[in-house]
Amino acid sequence: MTTAYCVKCKEKNAEMEDAKEVDFKRKGGNIGKAMTGIHKKCGTKMFRIMGAAK
């Protein structure tokens, strides 16, 4: 299960439902990785930026 911060209810380490890895545009035209999903309790869309692969 992937966790992230929920902006709506301010819960830290909130669990995501239907988590998917997505690409997004970063500063300078680079492409970054992130996880997006829905918060189980309040239904808000969540977004977690992932670190660069090493």
mmCIF entry with sequence, helices, sheets and N, C-alpha, C, O atoms, coordinates in Angstrom:
data_MODEL
# 
_entry.id   MODEL 
# 
_entity.id                         1 
_entity.type                       polymer 
_entity.pdbx_number_of_molecules   1 
# 
_entity_poly.entity_id                      1 
_entity_poly.type                           'polypeptide(L)' 
_entity_poly.nstd_linkage                   no 
_entity_poly.nstd_monomer                   no 
_entity_poly.pdbx_seq_one_letter_code       MTTAYCVKCKEKNAEMEDAKEVDFKRKGGNIGKAMTGIHKKCGTKMFRIMGAAK 
_entity_poly.pdbx_seq_one_letter_code_can   MTTAYCVKCKEKNAEMEDAKEVDFKRKGGNIGKAMTGIHKKCGTKMFRIMGAAK 
_entity_poly.pdbx_strand_id                 A 
# 
loop_
_entity_poly_seq.entity_id 
_entity_poly_seq.num 
_entity_poly_seq.mon_id 
_entity_poly_seq.hetero 
1 1  MET n 
1 2  THR n 
1 3  THR n 
1 4  ALA n 
1 5  TYR n 
1 6  CYS n 
1 7  VAL n 
1 8  LYS n 
1 9  CYS n 
1 10 LYS n 
1 11 GLU n 
1 12 LYS n 
1 13 ASN n 
1 14 ALA n 
1 15 GLU n 
1 16 MET n 
1 17 GLU n 
1 18 ASP n 
1 19 ALA n 
1 20 LYS n 
1 21 GLU n 
1 22 VAL n 
1 23 ASP n 
1 24 PHE n 
1 25 LYS n 
1 26 ARG n 
1 27 LYS n 
1 28 GLY n 
1 29 GLY n 
1 30 ASN n 
1 31 ILE n 
1 32 GLY n 
1 33 LYS n 
1 34 ALA n 
1 35 MET n 
1 36 THR n 
1 37 GLY n 
1 38 ILE n 
1 39 HIS n 
1 40 LYS n 
1 41 LYS n 
1 42 CYS n 
1 43 GLY n 
1 44 THR n 
1 45 LYS n 
1 46 MET n 
1 47 PHE n 
1 48 ARG n 
1 49 ILE n 
1 50 MET n 
1 51 GLY n 
1 52 ALA n 
1 53 ALA n 
1 54 LYS n 
# 
_struct_asym.id          A 
_struct_asym.entity_id   1 
# 
_struct_conf.conf_type_id            HELX_P 
_struct_conf.id                      HELX_P1 
_struct_conf.pdbx_PDB_helix_id       AA1 
_struct_conf.beg_label_comp_id       LYS 
_struct_conf.beg_label_asym_id       A 
_struct_conf.beg_label_seq_id        27 
_struct_conf.pdbx_beg_PDB_ins_code   ? 
_struct_conf.end_label_comp_id       GLY 
_struct_conf.end_label_asym_id       A 
_struct_conf.end_label_seq_id        29 
_struct_conf.pdbx_end_PDB_ins_code   ? 
_struct_conf.beg_auth_comp_id        LYS 
_struct_conf.beg_auth_asym_id        A 
_struct_conf.beg_auth_seq_id         27 
_struct_conf.end_auth_comp_id        GLY 
_struct_conf.end_auth_asym_id        A 
_struct_conf.end_auth_seq_id         29 
_struct_conf.pdbx_PDB_helix_class    5 
_struct_conf.details                 ? 
_struct_conf.pdbx_PDB_helix_length   3 
# 
_struct_conf_type.id          HELX_P 
_struct_conf_type.criteria    ? 
_struct_conf_type.reference   ? 
# 
_struct_sheet.id               AA1 
_struct_sheet.type             ? 
_struct_sheet.number_strands   4 
_struct_sheet.details          ? 
# 
loop_
_struct_sheet_order.sheet_id 
_struct_sheet_order.range_id_1 
_struct_sheet_order.range_id_2 
_struct_sheet_order.offset 
_struct_sheet_order.sense 
AA1 1 2 ? anti-parallel 
AA1 2 3 ? anti-parallel 
AA1 3 4 ? anti-parallel 
# 
loop_
_struct_sheet_range.sheet_id 
_struct_sheet_range.id 
_struct_sheet_range.beg_label_comp_id 
_struct_sheet_range.beg_label_asym_id 
_struct_sheet_range.beg_label_seq_id 
_struct_sheet_range.pdbx_beg_PDB_ins_code 
_struct_sheet_range.end_label_comp_id 
_struct_sheet_range.end_label_asym_id 
_struct_sheet_range.end_label_seq_id 
_struct_sheet_range.pdbx_end_PDB_ins_code 
_struct_sheet_range.beg_auth_comp_id 
_struct_sheet_range.beg_auth_asym_id 
_struct_sheet_range.beg_auth_seq_id 
_struct_sheet_range.end_auth_comp_id 
_struct_sheet_range.end_auth_asym_id 
_struct_sheet_range.end_auth_seq_id 
AA1 1 THR A 3  ? ALA A 4  ? THR A 3  ALA A 4  
AA1 2 ALA A 14 ? LYS A 25 ? ALA A 14 LYS A 25 
AA1 3 ILE A 31 ? HIS A 39 ? ILE A 31 HIS A 39 
AA1 4 LYS A 45 ? ILE A 49 ? LYS A 45 ILE A 49 
# 
loop_
_atom_site.group_PDB 
_atom_site.id 
_atom_site.type_symbol 
_atom_site.label_atom_id 
_atom_site.label_alt_id 
_atom_site.label_comp_id 
_atom_site.label_asym_id 
_atom_site.label_entity_id 
_atom_site.label_seq_id 
_atom_site.pdbx_PDB_ins_code 
_atom_site.Cartn_x 
_atom_site.Cartn_y 
_atom_site.Cartn_z 
_atom_site.occupancy 
_atom_site.B_iso_or_equiv 
_atom_site.pdbx_formal_charge 
_atom_site.auth_seq_id 
_atom_site.auth_comp_id 
_atom_site.auth_asym_id 
_atom_site.auth_atom_id 
_atom_site.pdbx_PDB_model_num 
ATOM 1   N N  . MET A 1 1  ? 0.835   -1.178 0.000   1.00 0.00 ? 1  MET A N  1 
ATOM 2   C CA . MET A 1 1  ? 0.000   0.000  0.000   1.00 0.00 ? 1  MET A CA 1 
ATOM 3   C C  . MET A 1 1  ? 0.886   1.250  0.000   1.00 0.00 ? 1  MET A C  1 
ATOM 4   O O  . MET A 1 1  ? 1.839   1.335  0.774   1.00 0.00 ? 1  MET A O  1 
ATOM 5   N N  . THR A 1 2  ? 0.582   2.188  -0.841  1.00 0.00 ? 2  THR A N  1 
ATOM 6   C CA . THR A 1 2  ? 1.330   3.436  -0.929  1.00 0.00 ? 2  THR A CA 1 
ATOM 7   C C  . THR A 1 2  ? 0.733   4.456  0.028   1.00 0.00 ? 2  THR A C  1 
ATOM 8   O O  . THR A 1 2  ? -0.485  4.537  0.182   1.00 0.00 ? 2  THR A O  1 
ATOM 9   N N  . THR A 1 3  ? 1.602   5.237  0.672   1.00 0.00 ? 3  THR A N  1 
ATOM 10  C CA . THR A 1 3  ? 1.127   6.267  1.593   1.00 0.00 ? 3  THR A CA 1 
ATOM 11  C C  . THR A 1 3  ? 1.546   7.644  1.104   1.00 0.00 ? 3  THR A C  1 
ATOM 12  O O  . THR A 1 3  ? 2.536   7.790  0.387   1.00 0.00 ? 3  THR A O  1 
ATOM 13  N N  . ALA A 1 4  ? 0.773   8.657  1.505   1.00 0.00 ? 4  ALA A N  1 
ATOM 14  C CA . ALA A 1 4  ? 1.059   10.043 1.142   1.00 0.00 ? 4  ALA A CA 1 
ATOM 15  C C  . ALA A 1 4  ? 0.367   10.955 2.147   1.00 0.00 ? 4  ALA A C  1 
ATOM 16  O O  . ALA A 1 4  ? -0.345  10.481 3.032   1.00 0.00 ? 4  ALA A O  1 
ATOM 17  N N  . TYR A 1 5  ? 0.573   12.260 2.011   1.00 0.00 ? 5  TYR A N  1 
ATOM 18  C CA . TYR A 1 5  ? -0.061  13.252 2.873   1.00 0.00 ? 5  TYR A CA 1 
ATOM 19  C C  . TYR A 1 5  ? -1.369  13.709 2.241   1.00 0.00 ? 5  TYR A C  1 
ATOM 20  O O  . TYR A 1 5  ? -1.403  14.043 1.057   1.00 0.00 ? 5  TYR A O  1 
ATOM 21  N N  . CYS A 1 6  ? -2.446  13.726 3.021   1.00 0.00 ? 6  CYS A N  1 
ATOM 22  C CA . CYS A 1 6  ? -3.745  14.192 2.525   1.00 0.00 ? 6  CYS A CA 1 
ATOM 23  C C  . CYS A 1 6  ? -3.899  15.667 2.881   1.00 0.00 ? 6  CYS A C  1 
ATOM 24  O O  . CYS A 1 6  ? -3.890  16.027 4.058   1.00 0.00 ? 6  CYS A O  1 
ATOM 25  N N  . VAL A 1 7  ? -4.039  16.516 1.875   1.00 0.00 ? 7  VAL A N  1 
ATOM 26  C CA . VAL A 1 7  ? -4.145  17.957 2.082   1.00 0.00 ? 7  VAL A CA 1 
ATOM 27  C C  . VAL A 1 7  ? -5.498  18.323 2.694   1.00 0.00 ? 7  VAL A C  1 
ATOM 28  O O  . VAL A 1 7  ? -5.584  19.256 3.493   1.00 0.00 ? 7  VAL A O  1 
ATOM 29  N N  . LYS A 1 8  ? -6.541  17.603 2.330   1.00 0.00 ? 8  LYS A N  1 
ATOM 30  C CA . LYS A 1 8  ? -7.892  17.933 2.802   1.00 0.00 ? 8  LYS A CA 1 
ATOM 31  C C  . LYS A 1 8  ? -8.058  17.665 4.302   1.00 0.00 ? 8  LYS A C  1 
ATOM 32  O O  . LYS A 1 8  ? -8.493  18.546 5.043   1.00 0.00 ? 8  LYS A O  1 
ATOM 33  N N  . CYS A 1 9  ? -7.714  16.456 4.749   1.00 0.00 ? 9  CYS A N  1 
ATOM 34  C CA . CYS A 1 9  ? -7.909  16.129 6.169   1.00 0.00 ? 9  CYS A CA 1 
ATOM 35  C C  . CYS A 1 9  ? -6.602  16.171 6.970   1.00 0.00 ? 9  CYS A C  1 
ATOM 36  O O  . CYS A 1 9  ? -6.598  15.860 8.161   1.00 0.00 ? 9  CYS A O  1 
ATOM 37  N N  . LYS A 1 10 ? -5.499  16.552 6.327   1.00 0.00 ? 10 LYS A N  1 
ATOM 38  C CA . LYS A 1 10 ? -4.186  16.745 6.956   1.00 0.00 ? 10 LYS A CA 1 
ATOM 39  C C  . LYS A 1 10 ? -3.652  15.497 7.677   1.00 0.00 ? 10 LYS A C  1 
ATOM 40  O O  . LYS A 1 10 ? -2.982  15.603 8.704   1.00 0.00 ? 10 LYS A O  1 
ATOM 41  N N  . GLU A 1 11 ? -3.958  14.328 7.130   1.00 0.00 ? 11 GLU A N  1 
ATOM 42  C CA . GLU A 1 11 ? -3.477  13.073 7.694   1.00 0.00 ? 11 GLU A CA 1 
ATOM 43  C C  . GLU A 1 11 ? -2.141  12.703 7.060   1.00 0.00 ? 11 GLU A C  1 
ATOM 44  O O  . GLU A 1 11 ? -2.013  12.647 5.837   1.00 0.00 ? 11 GLU A O  1 
ATOM 45  N N  . LYS A 1 12 ? -1.145  12.451 7.913   1.00 0.00 ? 12 LYS A N  1 
ATOM 46  C CA . LYS A 1 12 ? 0.158   12.019 7.420   1.00 0.00 ? 12 LYS A CA 1 
ATOM 47  C C  . LYS A 1 12 ? 0.129   10.508 7.228   1.00 0.00 ? 12 LYS A C  1 
ATOM 48  O O  . LYS A 1 12 ? -0.563  9.800  7.960   1.00 0.00 ? 12 LYS A O  1 
ATOM 49  N N  . ASN A 1 13 ? 0.869   10.017 6.256   1.00 0.00 ? 13 ASN A N  1 
ATOM 50  C CA . ASN A 1 13 ? 0.949   8.588  5.938   1.00 0.00 ? 13 ASN A CA 1 
ATOM 51  C C  . ASN A 1 13 ? -0.427  7.969  5.690   1.00 0.00 ? 13 ASN A C  1 
ATOM 52  O O  . ASN A 1 13 ? -0.706  6.859  6.142   1.00 0.00 ? 13 ASN A O  1 
ATOM 53  N N  . ALA A 1 14 ? -1.272  8.688  4.976   1.00 0.00 ? 14 ALA A N  1 
ATOM 54  C CA . ALA A 1 14 ? -2.598  8.186  4.613   1.00 0.00 ? 14 ALA A CA 1 
ATOM 55  C C  . ALA A 1 14 ? -2.459  7.172  3.483   1.00 0.00 ? 14 ALA A C  1 
ATOM 56  O O  . ALA A 1 14 ? -1.636  7.351  2.585   1.00 0.00 ? 14 ALA A O  1 
ATOM 57  N N  . GLU A 1 15 ? -3.249  6.121  3.522   1.00 0.00 ? 15 GLU A N  1 
ATOM 58  C CA . GLU A 1 15 ? -3.175  5.071  2.505   1.00 0.00 ? 15 GLU A CA 1 
ATOM 59  C C  . GLU A 1 15 ? -3.942  5.470  1.251   1.00 0.00 ? 15 GLU A C  1 
ATOM 60  O O  . GLU A 1 15 ? -5.009  6.079  1.320   1.00 0.00 ? 15 GLU A O  1 
ATOM 61  N N  . MET A 1 16 ? -3.366  5.108  0.090   1.00 0.00 ? 16 MET A N  1 
ATOM 62  C CA . MET A 1 16 ? -3.972  5.401  -1.212  1.00 0.00 ? 16 MET A CA 1 
ATOM 63  C C  . MET A 1 16 ? -4.670  4.165  -1.758  1.00 0.00 ? 16 MET A C  1 
ATOM 64  O O  . MET A 1 16 ? -4.163  3.050  -1.632  1.00 0.00 ? 16 MET A O  1 
ATOM 65  N N  . GLU A 1 17 ? -5.828  4.366  -2.360  1.00 0.00 ? 17 GLU A N  1 
ATOM 66  C CA . GLU A 1 17 ? -6.511  3.313  -3.114  1.00 0.00 ? 17 GLU A CA 1 
ATOM 67  C C  . GLU A 1 17 ? -6.226  3.537  -4.586  1.00 0.00 ? 17 GLU A C  1 
ATOM 68  O O  . GLU A 1 17 ? -6.033  4.675  -5.012  1.00 0.00 ? 17 GLU A O  1 
ATOM 69  N N  . ASP A 1 18 ? -6.199  2.476  -5.363  1.00 0.00 ? 18 ASP A N  1 
ATOM 70  C CA . ASP A 1 18 ? -5.989  2.556  -6.817  1.00 0.00 ? 18 ASP A CA 1 
ATOM 71  C C  . ASP A 1 18 ? -4.739  3.357  -7.175  1.00 0.00 ? 18 ASP A C  1 
ATOM 72  O O  . ASP A 1 18 ? -4.772  4.185  -8.085  1.00 0.00 ? 18 ASP A O  1 
ATOM 73  N N  . ALA A 1 19 ? -3.639  3.113  -6.463  1.00 0.00 ? 19 ALA A N  1 
ATOM 74  C CA . ALA A 1 19 ? -2.397  3.847  -6.706  1.00 0.00 ? 19 ALA A CA 1 
ATOM 75  C C  . ALA A 1 19 ? -1.796  3.451  -8.050  1.00 0.00 ? 19 ALA A C  1 
ATOM 76  O O  . ALA A 1 19 ? -1.696  2.267  -8.371  1.00 0.00 ? 19 ALA A O  1 
ATOM 77  N N  . LYS A 1 20 ? -1.399  4.454  -8.831  1.00 0.00 ? 20 LYS A N  1 
ATOM 78  C CA . LYS A 1 20 ? -0.781  4.234  -10.143 1.00 0.00 ? 20 LYS A CA 1 
ATOM 79  C C  . LYS A 1 20 ? 0.452   5.110  -10.255 1.00 0.00 ? 20 LYS A C  1 
ATOM 80  O O  . LYS A 1 20 ? 0.478   6.230  -9.744  1.00 0.00 ? 20 LYS A O  1 
ATOM 81  N N  . GLU A 1 21 ? 1.483   4.592  -10.931 1.00 0.00 ? 21 GLU A N  1 
ATOM 82  C CA . GLU A 1 21 ? 2.680   5.391  -11.186 1.00 0.00 ? 21 GLU A CA 1 
ATOM 83  C C  . GLU A 1 21 ? 2.469   6.189  -12.469 1.00 0.00 ? 21 GLU A C  1 
ATOM 84  O O  . GLU A 1 21 ? 2.073   5.636  -13.495 1.00 0.00 ? 21 GLU A O  1 
ATOM 85  N N  . VAL A 1 22 ? 2.736   7.493  -12.404 1.00 0.00 ? 22 VAL A N  1 
ATOM 86  C CA . VAL A 1 22 ? 2.544   8.381  -13.553 1.00 0.00 ? 22 VAL A CA 1 
ATOM 87  C C  . VAL A 1 22 ? 3.808   9.205  -13.785 1.00 0.00 ? 22 VAL A C  1 
ATOM 88  O O  . VAL A 1 22 ? 4.646   9.342  -12.894 1.00 0.00 ? 22 VAL A O  1 
ATOM 89  N N  . ASP A 1 23 ? 3.932   9.750  -14.992 1.00 0.00 ? 23 ASP A N  1 
ATOM 90  C CA . ASP A 1 23 ? 5.014   10.673 -15.333 1.00 0.00 ? 23 ASP A CA 1 
ATOM 91  C C  . ASP A 1 23 ? 4.449   12.086 -15.341 1.00 0.00 ? 23 ASP A C  1 
ATOM 92  O O  . ASP A 1 23 ? 3.294   12.295 -15.711 1.00 0.00 ? 23 ASP A O  1 
ATOM 93  N N  . PHE A 1 24 ? 5.271   13.065 -14.929 1.00 0.00 ? 24 PHE A N  1 
ATOM 94  C CA . PHE A 1 24 ? 4.839   14.453 -14.973 1.00 0.00 ? 24 PHE A CA 1 
ATOM 95  C C  . PHE A 1 24 ? 6.006   15.342 -15.376 1.00 0.00 ? 24 PHE A C  1 
ATOM 96  O O  . PHE A 1 24 ? 7.167   14.961 -15.230 1.00 0.00 ? 24 PHE A O  1 
ATOM 97  N N  . LYS A 1 25 ? 5.694   16.521 -15.879 1.00 0.00 ? 25 LYS A N  1 
ATOM 98  C CA . LYS A 1 25 ? 6.730   17.451 -16.322 1.00 0.00 ? 25 LYS A CA 1 
ATOM 99  C C  . LYS A 1 25 ? 7.317   18.175 -15.125 1.00 0.00 ? 25 LYS A C  1 
ATOM 100 O O  . LYS A 1 25 ? 6.593   18.679 -14.266 1.00 0.00 ? 25 LYS A O  1 
ATOM 101 N N  . ARG A 1 26 ? 8.651   18.218 -15.084 1.00 0.00 ? 26 ARG A N  1 
ATOM 102 C CA . ARG A 1 26 ? 9.357   18.944 -14.038 1.00 0.00 ? 26 ARG A CA 1 
ATOM 103 C C  . ARG A 1 26 ? 9.942   20.216 -14.620 1.00 0.00 ? 26 ARG A C  1 
ATOM 104 O O  . ARG A 1 26 ? 9.882   20.454 -15.826 1.00 0.00 ? 26 ARG A O  1 
ATOM 105 N N  . LYS A 1 27 ? 10.497  21.011 -13.759 1.00 0.00 ? 27 LYS A N  1 
ATOM 106 C CA . LYS A 1 27 ? 11.167  22.240 -14.156 1.00 0.00 ? 27 LYS A CA 1 
ATOM 107 C C  . LYS A 1 27 ? 12.302  21.920 -15.126 1.00 0.00 ? 27 LYS A C  1 
ATOM 108 O O  . LYS A 1 27 ? 13.046  20.964 -14.910 1.00 0.00 ? 27 LYS A O  1 
ATOM 109 N N  . GLY A 1 28 ? 12.440  22.696 -16.175 1.00 0.00 ? 28 GLY A N  1 
ATOM 110 C CA . GLY A 1 28 ? 13.504  22.477 -17.145 1.00 0.00 ? 28 GLY A CA 1 
ATOM 111 C C  . GLY A 1 28 ? 13.154  21.452 -18.207 1.00 0.00 ? 28 GLY A C  1 
ATOM 112 O O  . GLY A 1 28 ? 14.021  21.055 -18.986 1.00 0.00 ? 28 GLY A O  1 
ATOM 113 N N  . GLY A 1 29 ? 11.904  21.015 -18.255 1.00 0.00 ? 29 GLY A N  1 
ATOM 114 C CA . GLY A 1 29 ? 11.483  20.065 -19.277 1.00 0.00 ? 29 GLY A CA 1 
ATOM 115 C C  . GLY A 1 29 ? 11.788  18.611 -18.963 1.00 0.00 ? 29 GLY A C  1 
ATOM 116 O O  . GLY A 1 29 ? 11.555  17.741 -19.802 1.00 0.00 ? 29 GLY A O  1 
ATOM 117 N N  . ASN A 1 30 ? 12.301  18.330 -17.781 1.00 0.00 ? 30 ASN A N  1 
ATOM 118 C CA . ASN A 1 30 ? 12.588  16.948 -17.398 1.00 0.00 ? 30 ASN A CA 1 
ATOM 119 C C  . ASN A 1 30 ? 11.294  16.222 -17.031 1.00 0.00 ? 30 ASN A C  1 
ATOM 120 O O  . ASN A 1 30 ? 10.270  16.849 -16.763 1.00 0.00 ? 30 ASN A O  1 
ATOM 121 N N  . ILE A 1 31 ? 11.359  14.906 -17.023 1.00 0.00 ? 31 ILE A N  1 
ATOM 122 C CA . ILE A 1 31 ? 10.196  14.100 -16.659 1.00 0.00 ? 31 ILE A CA 1 
ATOM 123 C C  . ILE A 1 31 ? 10.451  13.445 -15.309 1.00 0.00 ? 31 ILE A C  1 
ATOM 124 O O  . ILE A 1 31 ? 11.510  12.861 -15.080 1.00 0.00 ? 31 ILE A O  1 
ATOM 125 N N  . GLY A 1 32 ? 9.463   13.548 -14.413 1.00 0.00 ? 32 GLY A N  1 
ATOM 126 C CA . GLY A 1 32 ? 9.567   12.960 -13.089 1.00 0.00 ? 32 GLY A CA 1 
ATOM 127 C C  . GLY A 1 32 ? 8.550   11.850 -12.903 1.00 0.00 ? 32 GLY A C  1 
ATOM 128 O O  . GLY A 1 32 ? 7.610   11.719 -13.688 1.00 0.00 ? 32 GLY A O  1 
ATOM 129 N N  . LYS A 1 33 ? 8.740   11.051 -11.864 1.00 0.00 ? 33 LYS A N  1 
ATOM 130 C CA . LYS A 1 33 ? 7.824   9.959  -11.529 1.00 0.00 ? 33 LYS A CA 1 
ATOM 131 C C  . LYS A 1 33 ? 7.028   10.347 -10.281 1.00 0.00 ? 33 LYS A C  1 
ATOM 132 O O  . LYS A 1 33 ? 7.536   11.026 -9.388  1.00 0.00 ? 33 LYS A O  1 
ATOM 133 N N  . ALA A 1 34 ? 5.776   9.903  -10.240 1.00 0.00 ? 34 ALA A N  1 
ATOM 134 C CA . ALA A 1 34 ? 4.922   10.161 -9.091  1.00 0.00 ? 34 ALA A CA 1 
ATOM 135 C C  . ALA A 1 34 ? 3.906   9.039  -8.953  1.00 0.00 ? 34 ALA A C  1 
ATOM 136 O O  . ALA A 1 34 ? 3.683   8.266  -9.885  1.00 0.00 ? 34 ALA A O  1 
ATOM 137 N N  . MET A 1 35 ? 3.294   8.960  -7.781  1.00 0.00 ? 35 MET A N  1 
ATOM 138 C CA . MET A 1 35 ? 2.199   8.029  -7.533  1.00 0.00 ? 35 MET A CA 1 
ATOM 139 C C  . MET A 1 35 ? 0.947   8.861  -7.311  1.00 0.00 ? 35 MET A C  1 
ATOM 140 O O  . MET A 1 35 ? 0.980   9.865  -6.600  1.00 0.00 ? 35 MET A O  1 
ATOM 141 N N  . THR A 1 36 ? -0.149  8.446  -7.914  1.00 0.00 ? 36 THR A N  1 
ATOM 142 C CA . THR A 1 36 ? -1.420  9.130  -7.723  1.00 0.00 ? 36 THR A CA 1 
ATOM 143 C C  . THR A 1 36 ? -2.480  8.098  -7.347  1.00 0.00 ? 36 THR A C  1 
ATOM 144 O O  . THR A 1 36 ? -2.455  6.961  -7.816  1.00 0.00 ? 36 THR A O  1 
ATOM 145 N N  . GLY A 1 37 ? -3.408  8.518  -6.492  1.00 0.00 ? 37 GLY A N  1 
ATOM 146 C CA . GLY A 1 37 ? -4.462  7.620  -6.042  1.00 0.00 ? 37 GLY A CA 1 
ATOM 147 C C  . GLY A 1 37 ? -5.525  8.392  -5.293  1.00 0.00 ? 37 GLY A C  1 
ATOM 148 O O  . GLY A 1 37 ? -5.563  9.621  -5.345  1.00 0.00 ? 37 GLY A O  1 
ATOM 149 N N  . ILE A 1 38 ? -6.386  7.677  -4.598  1.00 0.00 ? 38 ILE A N  1 
ATOM 150 C CA . ILE A 1 38 ? -7.496  8.286  -3.873  1.00 0.00 ? 38 ILE A CA 1 
ATOM 151 C C  . ILE A 1 38 ? -7.386  7.911  -2.396  1.00 0.00 ? 38 ILE A C  1 
ATOM 152 O O  . ILE A 1 38 ? -7.107  6.761  -2.058  1.00 0.00 ? 38 ILE A O  1 
ATOM 153 N N  . HIS A 1 39 ? -7.609  8.905  -1.513  1.00 0.00 ? 39 HIS A N  1 
ATOM 154 C CA . HIS A 1 39 ? -7.564  8.670  -0.079  1.00 0.00 ? 39 HIS A CA 1 
ATOM 155 C C  . HIS A 1 39 ? -8.752  7.805  0.332   1.00 0.00 ? 39 HIS A C  1 
ATOM 156 O O  . HIS A 1 39 ? -9.884  8.066  -0.075  1.00 0.00 ? 39 HIS A O  1 
ATOM 157 N N  . LYS A 1 40 ? -8.494  6.777  1.136   1.00 0.00 ? 40 LYS A N  1 
ATOM 158 C CA . LYS A 1 40 ? -9.541  5.838  1.540   1.00 0.00 ? 40 LYS A CA 1 
ATOM 159 C C  . LYS A 1 40 ? -10.640 6.506  2.363   1.00 0.00 ? 40 LYS A C  1 
ATOM 160 O O  . LYS A 1 40 ? -11.817 6.205  2.166   1.00 0.00 ? 40 LYS A O  1 
ATOM 161 N N  . LYS A 1 41 ? -10.283 7.403  3.280   1.00 0.00 ? 41 LYS A N  1 
ATOM 162 C CA . LYS A 1 41 ? -11.268 7.972  4.207   1.00 0.00 ? 41 LYS A CA 1 
ATOM 163 C C  . LYS A 1 41 ? -12.126 9.071  3.592   1.00 0.00 ? 41 LYS A C  1 
ATOM 164 O O  . LYS A 1 41 ? -13.350 9.046  3.723   1.00 0.00 ? 41 LYS A O  1 
ATOM 165 N N  . CYS A 1 42 ? -11.491 10.046 2.917   1.00 0.00 ? 42 CYS A N  1 
ATOM 166 C CA . CYS A 1 42 ? -12.256 11.214 2.459   1.00 0.00 ? 42 CYS A CA 1 
ATOM 167 C C  . CYS A 1 42 ? -12.470 11.269 0.951   1.00 0.00 ? 42 CYS A C  1 
ATOM 168 O O  . CYS A 1 42 ? -13.249 12.099 0.483   1.00 0.00 ? 42 CYS A O  1 
ATOM 169 N N  . GLY A 1 43 ? -11.804 10.410 0.170   1.00 0.00 ? 43 GLY A N  1 
ATOM 170 C CA . GLY A 1 43 ? -12.025 10.364 -1.268  1.00 0.00 ? 43 GLY A CA 1 
ATOM 171 C C  . GLY A 1 43 ? -11.285 11.414 -2.071  1.00 0.00 ? 43 GLY A C  1 
ATOM 172 O O  . GLY A 1 43 ? -11.545 11.564 -3.265  1.00 0.00 ? 43 GLY A O  1 
ATOM 173 N N  . THR A 1 44 ? -10.368 12.148 -1.450  1.00 0.00 ? 44 THR A N  1 
ATOM 174 C CA . THR A 1 44 ? -9.594  13.177 -2.137  1.00 0.00 ? 44 THR A CA 1 
ATOM 175 C C  . THR A 1 44 ? -8.506  12.546 -2.996  1.00 0.00 ? 44 THR A C  1 
ATOM 176 O O  . THR A 1 44 ? -7.906  11.543 -2.607  1.00 0.00 ? 44 THR A O  1 
ATOM 177 N N  . LYS A 1 45 ? -8.248  13.134 -4.172  1.00 0.00 ? 45 LYS A N  1 
ATOM 178 C CA . LYS A 1 45 ? -7.166  12.668 -5.033  1.00 0.00 ? 45 LYS A CA 1 
ATOM 179 C C  . LYS A 1 45 ? -5.841  13.043 -4.378  1.00 0.00 ? 45 LYS A C  1 
ATOM 180 O O  . LYS A 1 45 ? -5.653  14.182 -3.951  1.00 0.00 ? 45 LYS A O  1 
ATOM 181 N N  . MET A 1 46 ? -4.919  12.074 -4.300  1.00 0.00 ? 46 MET A N  1 
ATOM 182 C CA . MET A 1 46 ? -3.618  12.291 -3.666  1.00 0.00 ? 46 MET A CA 1 
ATOM 183 C C  . MET A 1 46 ? -2.517  12.139 -4.702  1.00 0.00 ? 46 MET A C  1 
ATOM 184 O O  . MET A 1 46 ? -2.693  11.463 -5.716  1.00 0.00 ? 46 MET A O  1 
ATOM 185 N N  . PHE A 1 47 ? -1.375  12.776 -4.437  1.00 0.00 ? 47 PHE A N  1 
ATOM 186 C CA . PHE A 1 47 ? -0.252  12.798 -5.357  1.00 0.00 ? 47 PHE A CA 1 
ATOM 187 C C  . PHE A 1 47 ? 1.026   12.741 -4.540  1.00 0.00 ? 47 PHE A C  1 
ATOM 188 O O  . PHE A 1 47 ? 1.232   13.577 -3.660  1.00 0.00 ? 47 PHE A O  1 
ATOM 189 N N  . ARG A 1 48 ? 1.893   11.767 -4.813  1.00 0.00 ? 48 ARG A N  1 
ATOM 190 C CA . ARG A 1 48 ? 3.170   11.663 -4.108  1.00 0.00 ? 48 ARG A CA 1 
ATOM 191 C C  . ARG A 1 48 ? 4.302   11.645 -5.122  1.00 0.00 ? 48 ARG A C  1 
ATOM 192 O O  . ARG A 1 48 ? 4.342   10.783 -6.000  1.00 0.00 ? 48 ARG A O  1 
ATOM 193 N N  . ILE A 1 49 ? 5.221   12.595 -5.001  1.00 0.00 ? 49 ILE A N  1 
ATOM 194 C CA . ILE A 1 49 ? 6.367   12.679 -5.905  1.00 0.00 ? 49 ILE A CA 1 
ATOM 195 C C  . ILE A 1 49 ? 7.418   11.673 -5.439  1.00 0.00 ? 49 ILE A C  1 
ATOM 196 O O  . ILE A 1 49 ? 7.786   11.642 -4.264  1.00 0.00 ? 49 ILE A O  1 
ATOM 197 N N  . MET A 1 50 ? 7.896   10.851 -6.376  1.00 0.00 ? 50 MET A N  1 
ATOM 198 C CA . MET A 1 50 ? 8.877   9.817  -6.071  1.00 0.00 ? 50 MET A CA 1 
ATOM 199 C C  . MET A 1 50 ? 10.287  10.351 -6.338  1.00 0.00 ? 50 MET A C  1 
ATOM 200 O O  . MET A 1 50 ? 10.471  11.271 -7.135  1.00 0.00 ? 50 MET A O  1 
ATOM 201 N N  . GLY A 1 51 ? 11.265  9.772  -5.670  1.00 0.00 ? 51 GLY A N  1 
ATOM 202 C CA . GLY A 1 51 ? 12.646  10.147 -5.879  1.00 0.00 ? 51 GLY A CA 1 
ATOM 203 C C  . GLY A 1 51 ? 13.177  9.568  -7.182  1.00 0.00 ? 51 GLY A C  1 
ATOM 204 O O  . GLY A 1 51 ? 12.555  8.694  -7.786  1.00 0.00 ? 51 GLY A O  1 
ATOM 205 N N  . ALA A 1 52 ? 14.315  10.055 -7.599  1.00 0.00 ? 52 ALA A N  1 
ATOM 206 C CA . ALA A 1 52 ? 14.943  9.568  -8.826  1.00 0.00 ? 52 ALA A CA 1 
ATOM 207 C C  . ALA A 1 52 ? 15.476  8.153  -8.605  1.00 0.00 ? 52 ALA A C  1 
ATOM 208 O O  . ALA A 1 52 ? 15.947  7.834  -7.513  1.00 0.00 ? 52 ALA A O  1 
ATOM 209 N N  . ALA A 1 53 ? 15.406  7.318  -9.616  1.00 0.00 ? 53 ALA A N  1 
ATOM 210 C CA . ALA A 1 53 ? 15.922  5.954  -9.533  1.00 0.00 ? 53 ALA A CA 1 
ATOM 211 C C  . ALA A 1 53 ? 17.443  5.992  -9.457  1.00 0.00 ? 53 ALA A C  1 
ATOM 212 O O  . ALA A 1 53 ? 18.086  6.781  -10.150 1.00 0.00 ? 53 ALA A O  1 
ATOM 213 N N  . LYS A 1 54 ? 18.013  5.139  -8.616  1.00 0.00 ? 54 LYS A N  1 
ATOM 214 C CA . LYS A 1 54 ? 19.469  5.128  -8.452  1.00 0.00 ? 54 LYS A CA 1 
ATOM 215 C C  . LYS A 1 54 ? 20.052  3.871  -9.008  1.00 0.00 ? 54 LYS A C  1 
ATOM 216 O O  . LYS A 1 54 ? 21.267  3.681  -8.961  1.00 0.00 ? 54 LYS A O  1 
# 
